[in-house]
Amino acid sequence: MSAHTHTPEDFKPRSREALADPRLRANFRATMDFLVERRAAQFADPAEYARLRDLGEAIRRHALANLPELLEQLERKLAQRGVQVHYAETIEEAQEIFAEIAGCHGARIMVKGKSMVSEEIGLNQAMEECGVECIETDMGEYILQLDGDRPSHIIMPAIHKSKEDIADIFARHIPGAGHTEDVNELIGIARKALRRKFGQAQIGVSGVNFLVAETGTLVLVENEGNGRMCTSVPDVHIAITGIEKVVEKLEHVPPLISLLTRSATGQAITTYVNLITGPRRPGELDGPREMHLVLLDNGRTQAYRDERFRSTLQCIRCGACMNHCPVYTRVGGLTYGTTYPGPIGAIISPHLQGLGATRDLPTASSLCGACGEVCPVGIPIPELLMRLREAARHPVDESGHPPLRGQGAAASQLERLAWKGWRILYSNSRLYRIFAWLATRLRWLTPARQPGWTQGRTPLRPAPHSLRDLLAARRREQAALQAAAPSARRSGAGTG
């Protein structure tokens, strides 16, 4: 099964396949250890990290608390700067916006910088259906596109590929590339192939790390320079991001960039930090002549309207939670079958795709708490995982909160009957005594294999005697001792 056909419903069988692949586990283990060490070196002072994290969390919380107003302010500022703003409630609406813009310009080639939101809407495939070639220009994404694969990490998308794999991919798909396993030569081959595409493309596509409502600024961080080429060489630039990426002021950006780059790649700052404020102005020699911003909802308002889950939208997509997650580092990102894998994917994907499809992802966690500890903007990921687990099991939310899309998908009739029986049994003392009596005397019937439990634990088995029986036996012993005591005293008095 090719990677692009993976779905979250298949998480469990794919996890077993990944665990049985020693090469995949070795690749992930080495890379994750490297990223964890780099991040730790950047945050060597715990007090400094705590202050910066508190600031980053406060900035994101403030922005989300005022999200509707900030989006309106952002739209006004961008319109003043000549940027056309589009809102897309669904994936299909976002695809239609891109298709319409491409059609207006007769575009046949798009070059795209790294953008997880474009992955979320399946932009490459949608444009291909419209007769437009959409080319990834980030090195990792380019490798995966050539191979028909999907990203396995939001920062380092091709970490599941070795240099030998990449050499084979280039030799098969890039004319005249030949076969080499030299990393510098491989990068040179990709650069040469992509340079031609930048000049031929009519449209450039990019993601956005932060949107500044105060100034109408799009902030984009990168290391390869391909993002800057996509946003400045073609005549048309289309940026796409989620509605939650907005912040209020320009002064809020530096702390978030510091947290993002240090948490993601262990860098004090990325090679390029782009502040984009609109299309080319009179007298300027480069830059796009036309600029669009697509703001995607796709389930984000579901998380926003419920205060229990709103903190999910604080995420700045650094990937630190993945790097420290014992589950993700063993099974890899492709097993999740979602755009966003790992702990962040487990809490955001249920809002984007519904709990029906993603019901297994919140359970893909040991709840060790590492993801919450390293989140640079203080998202309580373990707590959100527990809430999603509960929502997946209960079709009706008795707390009065709005139900999630697909809520109760993990509930089964058998489980509901089992819990109903448990409630009746434990609320009736007579039934409970009968049950305890039978359980202790028929304990030998306990199955040795108990699904979901004995995979890593010894079987659960009733004790030989219930607590009630033990207490009754103790009372009998004490009564016997008390009865024997006067007789012993009388016997002692007679012999004296």
C-alpha positions in Angstrom: 0.0 0.0 0.0 1.5 3.3 -1.0 1.9 6.0 1.6 -0.6 8.4 0.1 -3.4 5.9 0.7 -2.9 5.6 4.4 -5.8 6.6 6.6 -6.0 7.0 10.4 -8.4 4.1 10.6 -5.5 1.8 9.8 -3.3 3.1 12.6 -3.1 -0.1 14.6 -2.1 -2.5 11.9 0.4 0.0 10.4 1.9 0.5 13.8 2.6 -3.2 14.1 4.3 -3.2 10.7 6.4 -0.2 11.7 7.5 -1.8 14.9 8.6 -4.9 12.9 10.8 -2.7 10.7 14.3 -2.3 12.3 15.6 0.0 9.7 12.7 2.4 10.1 13.1 2.4 13.8 16.8 3.0 13.6 16.4 5.9 11.3 13.8 7.6 13.5 15.7 6.9 16.7 18.9 8.5 15.5 17.2 11.5 14.1 14.9 12.1 17.1 17.9 11.8 19.5 19.8 14.3 17.4 16.9 16.8 17.5 16.3 16.3 21.2 19.9 17.0 22.0 19.9 20.1 19.7 16.8 21.5 21.5 18.2 20.8 24.9 21.4 22.7 24.1 19.3 25.8 23.0 17.4 25.8 26.3 20.2 25.1 28.7 18.9 27.6 31.2 15.6 26.3 32.6 14.6 29.6 34.1 15.1 31.4 30.8 13.1 28.8 29.0 10.2 29.0 31.5 10.0 32.8 31.1 10.1 32.6 27.3 7.5 29.8 27.3 5.2 31.7 29.6 5.5 34.7 27.2 4.8 32.6 24.1 1.8 30.9 25.7 0.4 34.3 26.8 0.8 35.7 23.3 -1.0 32.7 21.7 -3.7 32.7 24.3 -4.3 36.4 23.8 -4.5 36.0 20.0 -7.0 33.2 20.3 -9.1 35.1 22.8 -9.5 37.9 20.2 -9.4 35.8 17.1 -12.5 37.1 15.2 -11.5 40.7 15.7 -7.8 40.1 14.8 -8.9 38.3 11.6 -11.0 41.3 10.6 -8.1 43.7 11.4 -5.7 41.5 9.4 -8.0 41.5 6.4 -8.4 45.3 6.4 -4.6 45.8 6.6 -3.9 43.3 3.8 -6.5 44.8 1.6 -4.8 48.2 2.1 -1.6 46.6 0.9 -3.1 45.1 -2.2 -3.5 41.5 -0.9 -6.7 39.6 -1.7 -7.9 37.6 1.2 -10.0 34.4 0.8 -11.7 32.4 3.5 -12.1 28.6 2.9 -14.4 26.8 5.3 -13.6 23.3 3.8 -10.8 21.6 1.9 -12.9 21.7 -1.2 -13.4 25.4 -1.0 -9.7 26.0 -0.6 -9.0 23.8 -3.7 -11.6 25.8 -5.7 -9.9 29.1 -4.8 -6.5 27.8 -6.1 -8.1 26.4 -9.2 -9.9 29.7 -9.9 -6.7 31.8 -9.5 -4.7 29.4 -11.7 -7.5 29.5 -14.3 -7.5 33.3 -14.4 -3.8 33.4 -15.1 -3.7 30.4 -17.4 -1.1 28.8 -15.1 0.4 25.5 -15.9 3.2 25.4 -13.3 3.1 26.2 -9.6 6.2 26.1 -7.4 5.5 25.5 -3.7 7.5 26.1 -0.6 7.0 23.9 2.5 3.4 24.2 3.7 1.6 21.7 5.9 -1.7 23.3 5.3 -1.3 22.7 1.5 -0.7 19.1 2.4 -3.9 19.2 4.5 -6.0 20.2 1.5 -4.2 17.9 -1.0 -3.1 20.8 -3.2 -0.7 18.9 -5.4 -3.3 16.3 -6.4 -6.1 18.9 -6.8 -4.0 21.0 -9.1 -2.9 18.0 -11.1 -6.6 17.3 -11.8 -6.9 20.9 -13.1 -4.0 20.4 -15.5 -1.5 22.4 -13.3 1.8 21.0 -12.2 2.4 21.8 -8.6 6.1 21.2 -7.7 7.5 20.9 -4.2 10.7 23.0 -3.8 11.6 22.1 -0.2 14.3 19.4 -0.5 12.5 16.9 1.7 9.1 17.5 0.2 10.6 17.3 -3.3 12.1 13.9 -2.6 8.7 12.6 -1.3 6.8 14.1 -4.3 9.2 12.3 -6.7 8.6 9.0 -4.8 4.8 9.4 -4.4 5.3 9.5 -0.6 4.0 11.7 2.2 5.8 13.6 5.0 6.5 11.7 8.2 7.4 14.8 10.2 6.2 18.4 10.0 9.7 19.8 10.2 11.8 17.1 8.6 9.4 15.4 6.2 11.8 12.9 4.7 13.5 11.6 7.8 12.3 8.0 7.0 14.4 8.1 3.8 18.1 7.2 3.9 20.6 8.7 1.5 20.6 5.4 -0.4 16.8 5.7 -0.8 17.2 9.3 -2.1 19.9 8.2 -4.6 17.6 5.6 -6.0 14.7 8.1 -6.2 16.8 10.7 -8.1 18.2 8.2 -10.5 14.7 6.9 -11.4 12.9 10.2 -11.7 15.4 13.0 -12.6 16.7 12.7 -16.2 20.4 12.5 -16.4 20.9 12.4 -12.6 22.8 9.2 -12.5 23.3 7.4 -9.2 25.3 8.9 -6.4 25.1 8.7 -2.6 27.1 11.8 -2.0 24.9 14.2 -0.1 26.3 17.4 -1.6 25.9 16.0 -5.1 22.3 14.9 -4.4 21.5 18.5 -3.2 23.2 19.9 -6.3 21.1 17.6 -8.6 17.8 18.8 -6.9 18.9 22.4 -7.0 19.6 22.3 -10.7 16.3 20.6 -11.5 14.3 23.1 -9.4 16.0 26.3 -10.6 14.4 25.8 -14.1 11.0 25.4 -12.5 11.2 28.7 -10.6 11.7 30.6 -13.8 8.9 28.7 -15.6 6.2 28.9 -12.9 3.4 31.4 -13.2 2.3 31.0 -9.5 4.3 30.6 -6.3 2.7 29.0 -3.2 3.9 29.3 0.4 2.8 28.6 3.9 2.8 31.1 6.7 4.2 30.8 10.2 2.6 33.9 11.7 0.1 36.6 10.5 0.4 40.0 12.1 -3.0 41.8 12.4 -1.5 45.1 13.4 0.6 45.5 10.2 -0.8 43.1 7.8 2.5 41.1 7.7 3.0 37.5 6.7 6.0 35.9 8.5 7.7 32.9 7.0 10.8 31.2 8.4 12.9 28.7 6.4 16.5 27.4 5.9 16.8 26.6 2.2 15.8 29.9 0.4 13.2 28.1 -1.7 10.4 29.8 0.2 11.8 33.2 -0.7 12.1 32.1 -4.4 8.4 30.9 -4.4 7.2 34.2 -2.9 9.2 36.6 -5.1 10.0 35.1 -8.5 6.6 34.1 -10.0 4.1 36.9 -11.0 1.5 35.5 -8.6 2.0 34.5 -4.9 -0.6 32.5 -3.0 -0.1 32.0 0.7 -2.2 29.5 2.6 -2.5 29.0 6.3 -4.9 28.2 9.1 -7.1 30.9 10.7 -5.4 30.4 14.0 -1.9 31.6 12.9 -2.7 35.3 13.6 -1.1 37.3 16.4 -1.9 40.9 17.3 1.3 42.8 17.1 4.6 42.7 15.3 6.4 42.7 18.7 4.8 39.4 19.5 6.6 37.7 16.6 10.3 37.6 17.9 9.5 35.5 21.1 7.5 33.1 19.0 10.2 32.8 16.4 12.8 32.1 19.1 10.6 29.4 20.6 9.8 27.9 17.2 13.3 27.7 15.7 15.0 26.5 18.9 12.3 23.9 19.6 12.1 22.7 16.0 15.7 22.4 14.7 17.9 23.5 17.6 18.8 26.8 15.8 18.9 30.2 17.5 17.4 31.5 14.3 16.7 30.1 10.8 18.7 31.1 7.8 15.8 33.1 6.3 13.1 35.1 8.1 10.7 36.6 5.6 8.4 39.5 6.4 6.0 39.8 3.5 3.8 42.9 3.3 2.2 42.7 -0.1 2.8 42.5 -3.8 5.4 44.4 -5.8 5.1 48.2 -5.4 5.9 50.8 -8.0 9.6 51.2 -8.5 10.4 47.7 -7.0 12.4 45.3 -9.3 11.2 42.0 -7.9 8.3 40.4 -6.1 4.9 39.1 -7.3 2.6 41.5 -9.2 -0.4 39.9 -7.5 -0.8 38.3 -4.0 -3.5 36.2 -2.3 -3.9 34.8 1.2 -6.1 31.8 1.7 -7.3 31.3 5.4 -8.5 27.8 6.0 -10.9 26.7 8.7 -11.4 22.9 8.1 -12.6 22.1 11.6 -10.6 24.7 13.4 -13.7 26.6 14.6 -14.9 23.4 16.2 -11.8 23.4 18.5 -12.1 27.2 18.9 -15.7 27.2 20.1 -15.1 24.7 22.9 -12.9 26.1 25.6 -11.8 22.6 26.6 -10.0 22.3 23.3 -9.2 25.8 22.3 -5.6 25.5 23.5 -5.0 23.0 20.6 -4.9 26.0 18.3 -1.9 27.6 20.2 0.4 25.2 18.3 3.2 26.9 16.3 4.2 23.6 14.5 7.6 23.1 15.9 7.4 19.3 16.1 9.1 19.1 19.6 6.2 17.0 20.9 6.9 14.4 18.1 10.6 14.3 18.8 10.1 13.5 22.5 7.1 11.1 22.1 8.0 7.4 22.7 5.2 6.3 20.5 6.0 8.5 17.5 9.7 7.7 17.6 9.0 4.0 17.3 6.3 3.9 14.7 7.0 7.1 12.6 4.7 9.6 11.1 3.2 7.7 8.2 1.5 5.2 10.5 -0.9 8.0 11.7 -2.4 8.5 8.2 -2.9 12.2 8.9 -1.3 15.4 7.8 -0.1 16.1 11.4 1.3 13.0 13.1 2.5 12.5 16.7 1.0 14.1 19.8 -0.1 17.3 18.0 -1.8 15.3 15.3 -3.6 13.2 17.9 -5.2 16.3 19.4 -5.8 18.4 16.2 -6.7 15.7 13.7 -10.0 14.8 15.5 -11.2 18.4 14.8 -10.0 18.4 11.2 -11.2 14.9 10.2 -13.7 14.0 12.9 -13.4 11.5 15.8 -15.0 8.8 13.6 -11.8 8.5 11.5 -9.3 9.4 14.2 -10.7 7.7 17.3 -7.5 5.5 17.7 -5.1 8.4 17.7 -5.7 9.9 21.2 -5.0 6.4 22.6 -1.6 6.3 20.8 0.1 7.7 23.8 1.7 6.4 27.0 0.7 9.7 28.7 4.2 10.1 30.0 3.8 13.8 29.7 6.9 14.6 27.7 4.9 16.3 24.9 3.3 18.7 27.4 6.6 19.5 29.1 8.5 20.4 25.9 5.6 22.3 24.1 7.0 25.8 23.8 3.6 27.5 24.1 2.3 25.4 27.0 -0.4 23.3 25.3 -1.6 20.7 27.9 -1.4 17.8 25.4 -1.8 14.9 27.8 -4.9 16.6 29.3 -6.4 17.1 25.8 -5.7 13.5 24.9 -7.7 12.3 27.9 -10.6 14.6 26.9 -10.6 13.3 23.4 -10.5 9.7 24.6 -13.6 10.4 26.8 -15.4 12.1 23.9 -14.6 9.2 21.6 -16.3 6.8 24.1 -19.4 8.9 25.0 -21.8 9.9 22.2 -23.6 12.4 24.5 -21.7 15.1 26.3 -23.5 15.5 29.7 -21.4 18.5 30.6 -23.3 20.8 28.3 -20.3 21.3 25.9 -21.0 21.1 22.2 -20.4 17.6 20.8 -17.4 17.0 18.6 -17.8 15.8 15.0 -17.9 12.0 15.3 -18.2 12.0 19.1 -18.8 8.6 20.5 -17.3 6.8 17.5 -15.2 4.5 19.7 -18.2 3.4 21.8 -19.6 -0.1 21.2 -22.9 -1.7 22.2 -21.0 -4.4 24.0 -19.0 -1.9 26.0 -22.1 0.1 26.9 -23.8 -3.1 28.1 -20.7 -4.0 30.1 -20.6 -0.7 31.9 -24.3 -0.9 32.5 -23.9 -4.3 34.1 -21.0 -3.0 36.1 -23.1 -0.1 37.4 -26.0 -2.4 38.4 -23.6 -4.9 40.0 -21.7 -2.3 42.1 -24.8 -0.5 43.2 -26.5 -3.6 44.6 -24.8 -5.0 47.7 -26.5 -8.4 47.5 -25.6 -8.9 43.8 -22.1 -7.8 44.6 -21.7 -10.4 47.4 -22.9 -13.1 45.1 -20.5 -12.0 42.4 -17.6 -11.9 44.7 -18.3 -15.3 46.1 -18.5 -16.8 42.5 -15.4 -14.9 41.3 -13.1 -16.2 44.1 -14.3 -19.8 43.7 -14.2 -19.8 39.9 -11.0 -17.8 39.5 -9.5 -20.7 37.6 -11.8 -19.9 34.7 -10.1 -16.5 34.2 -8.7 -16.4 30.6 -4.9 -16.2 30.2 -5.3 -13.8 27.2 -7.1 -10.5 27.9 -7.1 -8.2 24.9 -5.6 -4.8 25.5 -4.1 -5.9 28.9 -1.9 -9.0 28.6 0.1 -7.5 25.7 2.3 -6.0 28.3 1.0 -7.2 31.7 0.1 -10.4 33.5 -3.5 -11.5 33.4 -6.0 -10.0 35.9 -7.3 -12.7 38.2 -9.6 -12.5 41.2 -7.9 -13.2 44.6 -8.5 -16.5 46.3 -10.6 -14.7 48.9 -12.6 -11.5 48.8 -11.9 -8.7 51.3 -15.3 -9.5 52.8 -14.3 -13.1 53.4 -10.9 -12.1 54.8 -12.6 -9.7 57.3 -15.1 -12.3 58.3 -12.3 -14.8 58.9 -10.4 -12.3 61.0 -13.5 -11.6 63.1 -14.0 -15.3 63.7 -10.4 -15.6 64.8 -10.7 -12.7 67.1 -14.0 -14.1 68.6 -12.4 -17.4 69.1 -9.4 -15.8 70.9 -11.7 -13.8 73.1 -13.8 -16.9 74.0 -10.6 -18.8 74.8 -9.2 -16.1 77.1 -11.6 -16.4 80.1 -11.3 -20.2 80.1 -7.5 -19.9 80.2 -7.8 -17.5 83.1 -10.1 -19.8 85.1 -7.9 -22.8 84.4 -4.9 -20.8 85.7 -6.7 -19.8 88.9 -7.7 -23.4 89.7 -4.1 -24.7 89.6 -2.8 -22.0 91.7 
